[in-house]
Structure formats: C-alpha cells, structure tokens
Amino acid sequence: MQCQNRNCQLRFPLDLEQYQGRYCPNCGAELARAEKALAPAAPASARRNSPYALEALLDNIRSALNVGAIFRAADGAGLRKLWLGGISPGPGQSPQIAKTALGAEQNLPWESVPNTLNLALELKSRGYRLLALENAPNARPLFSYRLQPENPDPVLLIVGSEQAGVDPGLLALADEILCLPMGGSKGSLNVAVAFGIAVYWLRYAHA
C-alpha cells in the first residue's frame, strides 16, 4: 500500500485479510494499493543431496527468541536434529520460540539434555566430529574451514550461552574451534545470527 499524501508517501506491505484500514498509520491520509505481493517461490531443496549428517548443540542458550531463530536457520539448512542443552528452552516451554521459528520447531527433530558435556562425550564416542563456534584464542576463521564430502562422519555444530559462550569443557573436546571475523567495534554477533552464518557455510561451502 502507499499513502496518497504527497508529503508522506509511506509505502508498506499490508495483509488485507487482517487489516481493513483505509488510512495511513503515519499521517492519516488515504491509502491506495501500489503493488500485489509476489507469491513465495518454492525453495530449492538440498536436504536429499547433502553428503553430511549435520546436527547442532545449543549449549545453554537463554533466550527463547534466539532458540526459535536457530530452529528456523537449522531447518532451512537441512539439519538432521537440534540438541537443546542445559537451560536452553524447548518449544513446549516457551511460546516465544514460535515467534521466530515460524513453524520450524514443528518440523525439525529436537531433544533436551541437562548436561551438554555428557552428550558431547557420547556423540564423540559414536564418531561425531565436534565443531565449536567461539572466539577463542586457538580458533580458526570459519571461512577457512570446509567439510569434506569424502568424510561421512556426522557433524555436531556447538554454539554457546549469550553471556558465557561455549562451555570450556566442550571447547576441550572439539575437533575444531571456529570463529567469525569481526570488522566493527563489537567482538561478537548475536548467537542466532552467528549460528545462521556458520550452519549455511558448513552446509553449502563445498558446493
């Protein structure tokens, strides 16, 4: 929709089924339909063709909104499973997860575990490669790392607490510690944003 006031001309998407207003929310002038929204295209699927069994471990992610955003990114990247460790809330514990997951929490398998270190030890004994995303002194840049199609071992990507980061015990177990380069004044990104960058790189960088 577009405002008809020449001094305003606010242009914004409007769901006509939910909002029947005729007036601009900014200045109160009349609105007119500007364009019809495009129908969403079906996304290209890479799940069937991926050579990797990729899972993720959320090590004490406090924010339900972050957990929901991670669910959505994990589903989009075709992850096999999410492990919710420690105090990380699950979909049945917080309605806020649905706000950012947008249904991904209903499609992606997940499991809660009280102790992330015990889980990591068990998965490593079963042949998983453990990749921790953390700005640690011995970390290597994420974009210098690629999964190799000839190595079929399942992969576990670990992201940690918004405040404390990844548990030091998990860092000691990790086969690789990866970090994101930072070009600004802040030393890190929001955990859900960082997870999305990392999981898509791991999934598609080999292509």
C-alpha positions in Angstrom: 0.0 0.0 0.0 1.1 3.6 -0.5 -0.1 6.8 1.3 -1.7 9.3 -1.1 -0.3 12.3 0.9 2.5 13.7 -1.3 4.3 14.8 1.8 4.3 11.3 3.4 4.1 8.6 0.7 4.6 5.8 3.2 4.9 2.5 1.3 4.4 -0.7 3.3 3.1 -4.3 3.0 -0.5 -4.8 4.2 -2.3 -8.0 4.9 -5.9 -7.1 3.7 -7.3 -10.2 5.4 -6.1 -8.9 8.8 -6.3 -5.2 8.4 -9.1 -3.3 6.6 -7.9 0.2 7.4 -8.0 2.7 4.6 -5.8 5.3 6.2 -2.1 5.8 6.5 -0.8 4.8 10.0 1.8 7.6 9.7 -0.2 10.6 8.7 -3.9 9.5 8.4 -4.2 10.2 4.7 -5.9 7.7 2.3 -4.1 4.6 1.2 -4.1 3.0 -2.3 -2.9 -0.4 -3.4 0.5 0.1 -5.0 1.5 -3.5 -6.0 0.3 -7.0 -5.5 2.8 -9.0 -3.4 4.7 -11.8 -5.2 3.8 -15.4 -4.3 6.7 -17.0 -2.5 8.7 -19.4 -4.6 9.3 -23.0 -3.5 12.9 -23.1 -2.1 15.5 -25.3 -3.7 16.0 -28.4 -1.7 19.5 -29.6 -0.7 18.4 -32.0 2.0 18.3 -35.1 -0.1 21.6 -34.5 -1.9 23.8 -33.4 1.0 26.6 -35.8 1.9 26.7 -34.6 5.5 24.7 -35.6 8.6 24.7 -32.2 10.3 23.3 -31.6 13.8 23.7 -28.8 16.3 24.0 -28.4 20.1 22.7 -25.3 21.8 24.8 -25.0 25.0 22.7 -23.1 27.5 21.1 -20.6 25.1 19.0 -18.5 27.5 16.8 -16.5 25.1 13.7 -18.3 23.7 13.7 -15.9 20.7 17.3 -16.9 19.9 16.3 -20.6 20.2 13.4 -20.0 17.8 15.6 -18.2 15.3 18.1 -21.1 15.5 15.3 -23.6 14.8 14.4 -21.6 11.6 18.0 -21.4 10.4 18.6 -25.1 11.2 15.5 -26.2 9.3 16.5 -24.0 6.3 20.0 -25.5 6.2 18.6 -29.1 6.4 20.0 -30.1 9.8 19.1 -33.5 11.0 18.5 -32.6 14.6 18.9 -29.9 17.3 20.1 -30.8 20.8 18.9 -28.2 23.5 21.3 -28.3 26.3 21.2 -27.1 29.9 18.8 -24.2 30.4 18.0 -23.8 26.6 14.2 -23.7 26.5 12.3 -26.1 24.2 9.2 -25.4 22.1 7.0 -26.8 24.9 8.4 -24.5 27.5 8.2 -21.1 25.8 5.6 -19.7 23.3 8.3 -17.1 22.2 10.1 -19.8 20.3 7.2 -20.0 17.8 7.5 -16.2 17.1 10.9 -16.6 15.5 10.8 -20.3 14.4 7.6 -19.8 12.4 6.8 -23.5 12.4 10.3 -24.8 12.0 10.1 -26.2 15.6 7.3 -28.5 14.4 9.3 -30.0 11.6 12.8 -30.3 12.9 13.6 -33.2 15.4 15.0 -31.9 18.7 15.8 -33.3 22.2 16.6 -31.6 25.5 19.6 -32.8 27.5 20.6 -31.5 31.0 24.4 -31.9 30.6 25.9 -30.8 27.3 29.4 -32.2 28.2 28.0 -35.7 28.8 26.2 -35.5 25.4 29.3 -34.4 23.6 31.3 -37.2 25.1 28.7 -39.7 24.0 28.4 -38.3 20.4 32.1 -38.2 20.0 32.4 -41.8 21.0 29.9 -42.6 18.3 32.1 -40.9 15.6 30.7 -37.4 15.5 33.1 -34.5 14.6 32.6 -31.7 17.1 32.8 -28.1 15.8 32.5 -25.3 18.3 31.7 -21.7 17.3 33.6 -19.5 19.7 36.0 -16.5 19.6 38.7 -18.5 21.4 42.5 -17.8 21.2 43.1 -21.0 19.2 40.1 -20.6 16.9 40.4 -20.6 13.2 38.3 -18.5 10.9 35.1 -20.2 9.9 35.6 -19.4 6.2 38.9 -21.3 6.1 37.1 -24.5 7.1 35.1 -26.7 4.7 33.5 -30.1 5.3 34.9 -32.8 3.0 32.5 -34.9 1.1 34.8 -37.9 1.4 34.5 -37.9 5.2 31.0 -39.2 6.0 31.2 -38.8 9.8 28.2 -36.9 11.3 29.0 -33.3 12.4 27.8 -31.5 15.5 28.0 -27.7 15.5 28.1 -26.2 19.0 27.0 -22.7 19.9 27.1 -21.4 23.4 25.5 -19.1 26.0 24.9 -15.5 25.1 26.9 -14.3 28.1 29.3 -17.2 28.9 30.0 -18.6 25.5 30.7 -22.3 24.9 31.5 -24.4 27.9 35.3 -24.8 28.3 34.8 -28.5 28.7 33.1 -28.6 25.2 35.9 -26.5 23.7 38.5 -29.0 25.0 36.5 -31.8 23.3 36.0 -30.0 20.0 37.8 -31.2 16.9 37.8 -27.7 15.6 37.1 -24.3 17.2 35.8 -21.8 14.5 35.3 -18.1 14.8 33.7 -15.4 12.7 35.8 -12.4 11.6 34.6 -9.1 13.1 35.3 -5.8 11.4 33.5 -3.4 13.7 33.6 -2.3 17.3 31.8 -5.3 18.7 33.6 -8.6 19.5 30.8 -10.9 18.6 27.4 -11.3 16.9 24.1 -12.4 18.3 24.2 -16.1 18.7 21.4 -16.9 16.4 22.9 -14.7 13.7 26.3 -16.3 14.1 24.7 -19.8 14.0 22.9 -19.0 10.8 26.1 -17.8 9.1 28.1 -20.8 10.3 25.5 -23.5 9.5 24.9 -22.3 6.0 28.7 -22.1 5.4 29.2 -25.6 6.6 26.2 -26.9 4.6 26.9 -25.2 1.2 30.6 -24.1 1.1 31.6 -27.4 -0.5 29.2 -26.9 -3.4 
